Amino acid sequence: MAAETLSSSDYIKHHLQNLTYGQKPDGTWGLAQTPAEAKEMGFWAINVDTMGFSIVLGLLFLFVFSRAAKRATAGEPGGLQNFVEWIVEFIDSSVRGSFSGRNALVAPLALTIFLWIFLMNLMDLVPVDWLPQLAMMIGAGVFGLDPHHVYFKVVPTTDPNATFGMSIAVFLLVLYYSFKMKGVGGFLGELTLQPFGKWGMPANLLLEGVNLIAKPVSLALRLFGNMYAGEMIFILIAIMFSGGAVLAVTGGVLQWAWAVFHILIITLQAFIFMTLTIVYLDMAHQEHH
């Protein structure tokens, strides 16, 4: 999708807008044709691209690992089994190093979080125009839509709805195990009696409350911010390809260099989200006296 038909500003805005489905101001349901219309759809609107890629990549993870489990052998393992065993051992060592309690849920949860987020982040390495261009062709050719009003955001983790959805799910697990392991009194005691004792309850509640709420917020914003910034850089580099031969060659070199470096960011962000989840669950299992 070249910048020959869109200004640089419009090009950036187009690539950062989700394909949104919801109720329009006139009461009908459909896809938003403009960012303003998507905003008017409100809380119950669905970002179709985020949901679609998240579900498909989650199913891909389940398919590959179930296939490896069914074909697992005690003899000489194949390439897929070697890869899966390596991933499982890596997750297992991470859980053992950060989680001191006993809970059969933590390791599978950590595995799911790491690989699901990694796969969603990995979509950032797909050239920024390929899938949006395909969506525009389908929207215009099949549905007769204005191609400039067909939005398609490829990386689910650049959507704060996705990152907050995952972080809130982790937060609910933290609350559940906090109440389960410590009881209502123990959990409320942590919020009101630490660190200044019973005479500092208001200050304790403020500090511990902020610390508690900061957990899901930091999880979501860290992942979203890093992936959003990475996608923005790819988009800015893509604009260079419409600026002549010299800028196009320069853009190609920069795109390659940033993609190589971004592999580290993609993996690191998945690892950080997983590790913090393990640590938060470990804290929820600890009883303070």
BAVEX-645773 format. One line per field, with one value per residue (C-alpha): residue in three letters; x, z, y. Coordinates in nm, 3 decimals. Layout:
// BAVEX-645773
type ALA | ...
u X | ...
w Z | ...
v Y | ...
//
This chain:
// BAVEX-645773
type MET | ALA | ALA | GLU | THR | LEU | SER | SER | SER | ASP | TYR | ILE | LYS | HIS | HIS | LEU | GLN | ASN | LEU | THR | TYR | GLY | GLN | LYS | PRO | ASP | GLY | THR | TRP | GLY | LEU | ALA | GLN | THR | PRO | ALA | GLU | ALA | LYS | GLU | MET | GLY | PHE | TRP | ALA | ILE | ASN | VAL | ASP | THR | MET | GLY | PHE | SER | ILE | VAL | LEU | GLY | LEU | LEU | PHE | LEU | PHE | VAL | PHE | SER | ARG | ALA | ALA | LYS | ARG | ALA | THR | ALA | GLY | GLU | PRO | GLY | GLY | LEU | GLN | ASN | PHE | VAL | GLU | TRP | ILE | VAL | GLU | PHE | ILE | ASP | SER | SER | VAL | ARG | GLY | SER | PHE | SER | GLY | ARG | ASN | ALA | LEU | VAL | ALA | PRO | LEU | ALA | LEU | THR | ILE | PHE | LEU | TRP | ILE | PHE | LEU | MET | ASN | LEU | MET | ASP | LEU | VAL | PRO | VAL | ASP | TRP | LEU | PRO | GLN | LEU | ALA | MET | MET | ILE | GLY | ALA | GLY | VAL | PHE | GLY | LEU | ASP | PRO | HIS | HIS | VAL | TYR | PHE | LYS | VAL | VAL | PRO | THR | THR | ASP | PRO | ASN | ALA | THR | PHE | GLY | MET | SER | ILE | ALA | VAL | PHE | LEU | LEU | VAL | LEU | TYR | TYR | SER | PHE | LYS | MET | LYS | GLY | VAL | GLY | GLY | PHE | LEU | GLY | GLU | LEU | THR | LEU | GLN | PRO | PHE | GLY | LYS | TRP | GLY | MET | PRO | ALA | ASN | LEU | LEU | LEU | GLU | GLY | VAL | ASN | LEU | ILE | ALA | LYS | PRO | VAL | SER | LEU | ALA | LEU | ARG | LEU | PHE | GLY | ASN | MET | TYR | ALA | GLY | GLU | MET | ILE | PHE | ILE | LEU | ILE | ALA | ILE | MET | PHE | SER | GLY | GLY | ALA | VAL | LEU | ALA | VAL | THR | GLY | GLY | VAL | LEU | GLN | TRP | ALA | TRP | ALA | VAL | PHE | HIS | ILE | LEU | ILE | ILE | THR | LEU | GLN | ALA | PHE | ILE | PHE | MET | THR | LEU | THR | ILE | VAL | TYR | LEU | ASP | MET | ALA | HIS | GLN | GLU | HIS | HIS
u 0.000 | 0.210 | 0.217 | 0.142 | -0.229 | -0.211 | -0.018 | 0.243 | 0.015 | -0.285 | -0.069 | 0.044 | -0.308 | -0.445 | -0.197 | -0.261 | -0.641 | -0.817 | -1.085 | -1.372 | -1.720 | -2.000 | -2.321 | -2.325 | -2.493 | -2.797 | -2.852 | -2.723 | -2.432 | -2.132 | -1.768 | -1.650 | -1.562 | -1.362 | -1.168 | -1.432 | -1.705 | -1.506 | -1.473 | -1.847 | -1.919 | -1.809 | -1.708 | -1.889 | -1.724 | -1.496 | -1.159 | -1.201 | -0.837 | -0.708 | -0.958 | -0.898 | -0.520 | -0.524 | -0.755 | -0.579 | -0.234 | -0.362 | -0.506 | -0.177 | 0.010 | -0.234 | -0.218 | 0.161 | 0.203 | -0.078 | 0.071 | 0.411 | 0.255 | 0.075 | 0.393 | 0.626 | 0.850 | 1.095 | 1.336 | 1.520 | 1.304 | 1.228 | 1.285 | 0.942 | 0.969 | 1.316 | 1.187 | 0.885 | 1.092 | 1.342 | 1.062 | 0.904 | 1.237 | 1.301 | 0.960 | 1.002 | 1.336 | 1.186 | 0.898 | 1.126 | 1.346 | 1.064 | 0.781 | 0.831 | 0.480 | 0.305 | 0.047 | 0.001 | -0.151 | 0.152 | 0.380 | 0.113 | -0.003 | 0.353 | 0.401 | 0.077 | 0.152 | 0.506 | 0.427 | 0.096 | 0.246 | 0.557 | 0.345 | 0.137 | 0.453 | 0.605 | 0.340 | 0.536 | 0.797 | 0.545 | 0.604 | 0.364 | 0.185 | 0.130 | -0.174 | -0.336 | -0.301 | -0.464 | -0.747 | -0.800 | -0.816 | -1.070 | -1.274 | -1.285 | -1.320 | -1.558 | -1.756 | -1.730 | -1.582 | -1.360 | -1.012 | -0.893 | -1.167 | -1.065 | -0.847 | -0.641 | -0.401 | -0.184 | -0.011 | -0.259 | -0.023 | -0.027 | -0.391 | -0.424 | -0.752 | -0.554 | -0.275 | -0.514 | -0.734 | -0.439 | -0.314 | -0.660 | -0.691 | -0.358 | -0.472 | -0.790 | -0.580 | -0.357 | -0.663 | -0.812 | -0.499 | -0.441 | -0.782 | -0.746 | -0.403 | -0.430 | -0.802 | -0.998 | -0.844 | -0.489 | -0.525 | -0.688 | -0.421 | -0.150 | -0.326 | -0.382 | -0.103 | 0.207 | 0.455 | 0.381 | 0.172 | -0.179 | -0.117 | -0.042 | -0.348 | -0.445 | -0.090 | -0.059 | -0.381 | -0.276 | 0.069 | -0.040 | -0.349 | -0.145 | 0.107 | -0.173 | -0.343 | -0.007 | 0.051 | -0.202 | -0.146 | 0.231 | 0.192 | -0.041 | 0.130 | 0.482 | 0.387 | 0.165 | 0.416 | 0.711 | 0.522 | 0.341 | 0.672 | 0.827 | 0.539 | 0.555 | 0.922 | 0.844 | 0.571 | 0.802 | 1.066 | 0.803 | 0.726 | 1.085 | 1.016 | 0.801 | 1.073 | 1.291 | 1.564 | 1.813 | 1.558 | 1.417 | 1.760 | 1.822 | 1.478 | 1.553 | 1.874 | 1.704 | 1.410 | 1.642 | 1.847 | 1.541 | 1.380 | 1.691 | 1.701 | 1.324 | 1.350 | 1.512 | 1.234 | 0.964 | 1.113 | 1.204 | 0.856 | 0.697 | 0.951 | 0.897 | 0.517 | 0.555 | 0.814 | 0.613 | 0.305 | 0.499 | 0.636 | 0.293 | 0.143 | 0.431 | 0.361 | -0.006 | 0.092 | 0.317 | 0.179 | 0.320 | 0.315
w 0.000 | -0.111 | 0.016 | -0.341 | -0.266 | 0.101 | 0.272 | 0.525 | 0.811 | 0.665 | 0.592 | 0.956 | 1.091 | 0.851 | 0.969 | 1.337 | 1.314 | 1.400 | 1.192 | 1.431 | 1.436 | 1.647 | 1.664 | 1.457 | 1.566 | 1.349 | 1.539 | 1.270 | 1.321 | 1.093 | 1.034 | 1.114 | 0.805 | 0.991 | 1.319 | 1.451 | 1.376 | 1.553 | 1.857 | 1.862 | 1.879 | 2.241 | 2.484 | 2.323 | 1.984 | 1.878 | 1.709 | 1.458 | 1.353 | 1.711 | 1.801 | 1.478 | 1.496 | 1.871 | 1.827 | 1.518 | 1.677 | 1.999 | 1.799 | 1.608 | 1.938 | 2.061 | 1.731 | 1.717 | 2.079 | 2.067 | 1.750 | 1.919 | 2.225 | 2.013 | 1.819 | 2.122 | 2.145 | 2.402 | 2.121 | 1.901 | 1.894 | 1.579 | 1.520 | 1.643 | 1.961 | 2.028 | 1.987 | 2.213 | 2.480 | 2.472 | 2.519 | 2.801 | 2.982 | 2.947 | 3.096 | 3.369 | 3.476 | 3.475 | 3.698 | 3.937 | 3.969 | 4.042 | 4.203 | 4.548 | 4.604 | 4.475 | 4.203 | 3.894 | 3.703 | 3.702 | 3.457 | 3.188 | 3.232 | 3.191 | 2.878 | 2.727 | 2.808 | 2.670 | 2.340 | 2.277 | 2.332 | 2.133 | 1.836 | 1.854 | 1.876 | 1.588 | 1.353 | 1.381 | 1.148 | 0.865 | 0.621 | 0.726 | 0.388 | 0.298 | 0.506 | 0.512 | 0.131 | 0.105 | 0.333 | 0.117 | -0.200 | -0.044 | 0.099 | -0.232 | -0.462 | -0.259 | -0.049 | -0.268 | 0.009 | -0.029 | 0.015 | 0.218 | 0.471 | 0.512 | 0.823 | 0.929 | 1.224 | 1.216 | 1.558 | 1.839 | 2.113 | 1.967 | 2.076 | 2.446 | 2.459 | 2.407 | 2.652 | 2.921 | 2.865 | 2.938 | 3.233 | 3.392 | 3.360 | 3.542 | 3.803 | 3.871 | 3.923 | 4.165 | 4.363 | 4.361 | 4.499 | 4.745 | 4.899 | 4.869 | 5.030 | 5.290 | 5.353 | 5.349 | 5.678 | 5.570 | 5.239 | 5.395 | 5.664 | 5.400 | 5.250 | 5.579 | 5.820 | 5.600 | 5.606 | 5.897 | 6.125 | 6.259 | 6.340 | 5.977 | 5.821 | 5.588 | 5.454 | 5.432 | 5.236 | 4.999 | 4.933 | 4.906 | 4.704 | 4.450 | 4.438 | 4.376 | 4.100 | 3.938 | 3.863 | 3.579 | 3.454 | 3.429 | 3.262 | 2.997 | 2.927 | 2.911 | 2.644 | 2.452 | 2.462 | 2.337 | 2.057 | 1.951 | 1.929 | 1.729 | 1.483 | 1.448 | 1.350 | 1.084 | 0.945 | 0.939 | 0.756 | 0.505 | 0.415 | 0.293 | 0.005 | -0.167 | -0.149 | -0.441 | -0.506 | -0.247 | 0.035 | -0.074 | -0.047 | 0.286 | 0.405 | 0.303 | 0.507 | 0.808 | 0.784 | 0.787 | 1.077 | 1.283 | 1.214 | 1.340 | 1.654 | 1.699 | 1.729 | 2.068 | 2.173 | 2.063 | 2.270 | 2.567 | 2.603 | 2.604 | 2.862 | 3.087 | 3.083 | 3.168 | 3.442 | 3.611 | 3.602 | 3.780 | 4.036 | 4.106 | 4.154 | 4.385 | 4.594 | 4.607 | 4.752 | 5.022 | 5.369 | 5.568 | 5.945
v 0.000 | 0.283 | 0.629 | 0.741 | 0.723 | 0.824 | 1.099 | 0.986 | 1.088 | 0.904 | 0.600 | 0.578 | 0.629 | 0.367 | 0.102 | 0.175 | 0.150 | -0.175 | -0.342 | -0.272 | -0.426 | -0.283 | -0.088 | 0.229 | 0.554 | 0.473 | 0.146 | -0.090 | -0.326 | -0.343 | -0.257 | 0.094 | 0.297 | 0.563 | 0.587 | 0.828 | 0.576 | 0.303 | 0.526 | 0.594 | 0.221 | 0.227 | -0.045 | -0.339 | -0.299 | -0.584 | -0.542 | -0.822 | -0.836 | -0.860 | -1.131 | -1.322 | -1.331 | -1.406 | -1.704 | -1.841 | -1.814 | -1.973 | -2.263 | -2.294 | -2.328 | -2.594 | -2.784 | -2.798 | -2.904 | -3.161 | -3.305 | -3.329 | -3.496 | -3.756 | -3.839 | -3.835 | -4.139 | -4.271 | -4.352 | -4.108 | -3.792 | -3.599 | -3.230 | -3.123 | -3.329 | -3.190 | -2.835 | -2.890 | -3.062 | -2.775 | -2.520 | -2.723 | -2.760 | -2.387 | -2.303 | -2.563 | -2.415 | -2.065 | -2.176 | -2.364 | -2.057 | -1.811 | -2.010 | -2.158 | -2.296 | -2.605 | -2.548 | -2.764 | -2.471 | -2.243 | -2.427 | -2.486 | -2.126 | -1.999 | -2.210 | -2.084 | -1.719 | -1.730 | -1.900 | -1.725 | -1.380 | -1.476 | -1.580 | -1.262 | -1.054 | -1.248 | -1.104 | -0.778 | -0.929 | -0.969 | -0.677 | -0.403 | -0.378 | -0.742 | -0.836 | -0.486 | -0.476 | -0.819 | -0.704 | -0.394 | -0.606 | -0.842 | -0.556 | -0.373 | -0.675 | -0.892 | -0.642 | -0.334 | -0.119 | 0.184 | 0.029 | 0.329 | 0.251 | -0.114 | -0.122 | -0.420 | -0.423 | -0.734 | -0.743 | -0.824 | -0.703 | -0.350 | -0.338 | -0.243 | -0.436 | -0.758 | -0.680 | -0.559 | -0.864 | -1.094 | -0.890 | -0.873 | -1.252 | -1.288 | -1.035 | -1.233 | -1.547 | -1.355 | -1.242 | -1.592 | -1.757 | -1.474 | -1.538 | -1.916 | -1.944 | -1.667 | -1.638 | -1.314 | -1.202 | -1.278 | -1.098 | -0.792 | -0.799 | -0.772 | -0.471 | -0.289 | -0.394 | -0.377 | -0.214 | 0.025 | -0.196 | -0.136 | 0.233 | 0.309 | 0.144 | 0.433 | 0.462 | 0.083 | 0.053 | 0.329 | 0.185 | -0.179 | -0.090 | 0.103 | -0.181 | -0.433 | -0.234 | -0.154 | -0.523 | -0.567 | -0.212 | -0.257 | -0.598 | -0.460 | -0.129 | -0.272 | -0.524 | -0.282 | 0.006 | -0.195 | -0.367 | -0.049 | 0.137 | -0.145 | -0.150 | 0.228 | 0.207 | -0.053 | 0.174 | 0.476 | 0.273 | 0.155 | 0.517 | 0.553 | 0.311 | 0.574 | 0.842 | 0.735 | 0.480 | 0.603 | 0.617 | 0.280 | 0.113 | 0.284 | 0.171 | -0.187 | -0.191 | -0.030 | -0.269 | -0.571 | -0.434 | -0.345 | -0.684 | -0.865 | -0.651 | -0.679 | -1.058 | -0.996 | -0.755 | -0.999 | -1.281 | -1.062 | -0.914 | -1.261 | -1.376 | -1.072 | -1.114 | -1.482 | -1.424 | -1.148 | -1.371 | -1.645 | -1.399 | -1.249 | -1.594 | -1.687 | -1.376 | -1.475 | -1.816 | -1.673 | -1.615 | -1.325 | -1.334
//
